Structure formats: structure tokens, C-alpha cells
Amino acid sequence: RAAGKKPIQTNGKAASSTDPTTWSTYPEVQSSTAGDGYGFMLGDGVVCIDLDNALEDGKPTPTAQAVLDTTEGAWAEVSTSGAGIHIFGAGFERAGRRLVSADGTGVEIYTRGRFIRMTGKTYRPGELLVLDLDAVLTAAQAM
């Protein structure tokens, strides 16, 4: 579950993005009234590319479009702000990366130990594909 952007357990107590004993299953979250939404703890091969300030009037910035092109076929949702995009995929765990491109788009890549607040608002339908995270960084840095 989530309270704002912070993870909480279904009993309302704080959850930790690095302690699996504080996590819940999706069916448990669905039946809980704690918090105001849900999220996903990254790890075990699930990665997220978090694009901030990626949408202007509903259209992707040049950097966001380059990252979307690099991750073609992967499922993406609109973030809670309405101006960001989360792209989910599969990949190896590695240190997180964060950069801001010249057009102001924030590009963050997380593979473990992070909580991502979900909206379920599909931006682009797709699958959980293996993502080339180095190609994503190259595309973002080129903008």
C-alpha cells in the first residue's frame, strides 16, 4: 500500500523498500483499507525507468520520446504527478542512475531497493521485456 509516495504495510505501519518482511502481495493490498493507493517494490529482476517532467500538454518531451523509443514494447504508465512516465521491464540489478537532460526531463533508473507509487494509468500498453538500461542512458544523454 501507499500513503502519498511512502510505502506502508496493509496494517498501516511503515514499510521498507529493502525489507521484504514488510511487503504485501497484490491480493492483500486489494483487500486493505490502509493508505491511499498502491506501489511496487523493485528488485528480483523488475526494473523501472522513472521519467520526471516527461509530458508537456500530454506529449512526451524529446528525451522522454527517445527513452520510449529505446524501450519499445515495454509497459508504461503515467506517474502520480500526471507529468511523468514509469516504464517497467526486466533487467539485472545494478546501482541506480539519475540524470537531468537538457530539455529538463529527469531520467532515473532503479533496479532494487526502491518503492514506485503506481497509478495504473496506462500510457503505453506493453509487456515486461528485458530492457537495455545502457541504451536508455545513452539515448537520454544524447538529448
Phi and psi in degrees as a GROMACS rama.xvg file:
@    title "Ramachandran Plot"
@    xaxis  label "Phi"
@    yaxis  label "Psi"
@TYPE xy
-140.533  149.41  ALA-2
-126.094  102.31  ALA-3
67.5588  -123.033  GLY-4
-107.672  10.0029  LYS-5
-100.198  137.641  LYS-6
-76.6677  138.236  PRO-7
-131.591  158.192  ILE-8
-80.9757  166.383  GLN-9
-65.0589  -15.3398  THR-10
-90.1414  1.61018  ASN-11
92.6475  -9.52558  GLY-12
-78.9399  158.869  LYS-13
-60.9671  141.853  ALA-14
-108.316  161.484  ALA-15
-118.679  137.311  SER-16
-72.0802  -8.77999  SER-17
-117.405  2.48766  THR-18
-120.204  97.5442  ASP-19
-58.8648  -20.3252  PRO-20
-69.2185  -12.7389  THR-21
-99.4634  2.79517  THR-22
-91.5769  161.303  TRP-23
-126.544  160.513  SER-24
-84.5514  162.913  THR-25
-60.3298  -44.4457  TYR-26
-59.5479  -36.8204  PRO-27
-65.1635  -41.1566  GLU-28
-65.1843  -41.0547  VAL-29
-60.5827  -34.1011  GLN-30
-91.2329  -1.94366  SER-31
-89.8101  147.751  SER-32
-105.193  1.58394  THR-33
-72.4736  144.408  ALA-34
75.7597  -170.141  GLY-35
-130.647  24.2689  ASP-36
168.119  -161.299  GLY-37
-142.259  166.42  TYR-38
-151.786  -173.762  GLY-39
-134.699  134.757  PHE-40
-90.741  121.851  MET-41
-79.7952  148.771  LEU-42
144.405  -176.713  GLY-43
52.7906  35.105  ASP-44
93.3281  -6.07985  GLY-45
-94.7802  126.967  VAL-46
-122.115  159.348  VAL-47
-136.336  135.08  CYS-48
-103.666  117.577  ILE-49
-105.764  112.07  ASP-50
-102.757  117.422  LEU-51
-99.611  147.818  ASP-52
52.3282  42.2388  ASN-53
-94.4309  -17.2586  ALA-54
-119.81  129.663  LEU-55
-122.452  115.862  GLU-56
54.1328  38.2122  ASP-57
80.1376  -2.43641  GLY-58
-107.832  143.007  LYS-59
-69.9082  143.377  PRO-60
-66.0187  165.625  THR-61
-56.1057  -40.4847  PRO-62
-66.3843  -45.52  THR-63
-59.1739  -41.3849  ALA-64
-65.0174  -39.8352  GLN-65
-62.1741  -41.1562  ALA-66
-69.0187  -41.4423  VAL-67
-60.1312  -41.9491  LEU-68
-63.6258  -38.1791  ASP-69
-70.5385  -24.3763  THR-70
-110.871  27.3863  THR-71
-49.2081  133.46  GLU-72
94.6649  -13.095  GLY-73
-88.0734  142.65  ALA-74
-67.5372  139.299  TRP-75
-137.136  145.345  ALA-76
-127.192  159.943  GLU-77
-79.6411  135.379  VAL-78
-74.9999  174.256  SER-79
-62.1568  -27.5982  THR-80
-72.2016  -21.9695  SER-81
84.4072  -9.38166  GLY-82
-112.615  0.439394  ALA-83
-117.106  169.732  GLY-84
-135.087  136.301  ILE-85
-108.618  127.461  HIS-86
-113.618  124.29  ILE-87
-107.196  144.824  PHE-88
-161.313  -168.618  GLY-89
-111.888  150.977  ALA-90
179.972  172.313  GLY-91
-78.4751  148.397  PHE-92
-70.737  138.911  GLU-93
-158.585  172.415  ARG-94
-61.9857  143.492  ALA-95
-66.909  157.018  GLY-96
-132.5  146.798  ARG-97
-144.4  131.731  ARG-98
-149.385  159.256  LEU-99
-119.09  123.91  VAL-100
-80.107  172.395  SER-101
-61.3376  -28.8033  ALA-102
-87.5553  7.38826  ASP-103
88.5614  2.24011  GLY-104
-77.2288  126.799  THR-105
-86.5244  132.205  GLY-106
-121.654  116.411  VAL-107
-122.712  134.928  GLU-108
-120.521  122.158  ILE-109
-126.368  138.828  TYR-110
-125.72  -10.8158  THR-111
-165.457  158.924  ARG-112
61.436  26.4475  GLY-113
-132.289  146.992  ARG-114
-105.984  127.815  PHE-115
-114.884  118.613  ILE-116
-70.2253  128.818  ARG-117
-100.875  150.978  MET-118
-115.292  -28.0819  THR-119
76.5892  4.87578  GLY-120
-86.9401  95.7504  LYS-121
-62.0731  125.367  THR-122
-90.0179  -41.6912  TYR-123
-144.394  122.789  ARG-124
-66.5998  152.725  PRO-125
177.662  -162.699  GLY-126
-126.172  176.263  GLU-127
-90.3847  83.9874  LEU-128
-92.3152  157.553  LEU-129
-70.7447  124.738  VAL-130
-103.194  141.033  LEU-131
-89.1843  92.883  ASP-132
-66.8816  -29.2086  LEU-133
-66.8097  -38.6143  ASP-134
-65.8838  -35.8087  ALA-135
-62.5607  -47.47  VAL-136
-62.6284  -41.3052  LEU-137
-61.1555  -44.9158  THR-138
-63.7811  -42.2639  ALA-139
-67.6951  -38.3496  ALA-140
-73.0839  -22.5691  GLN-141
-77.3076  -13.4086  ALA-142
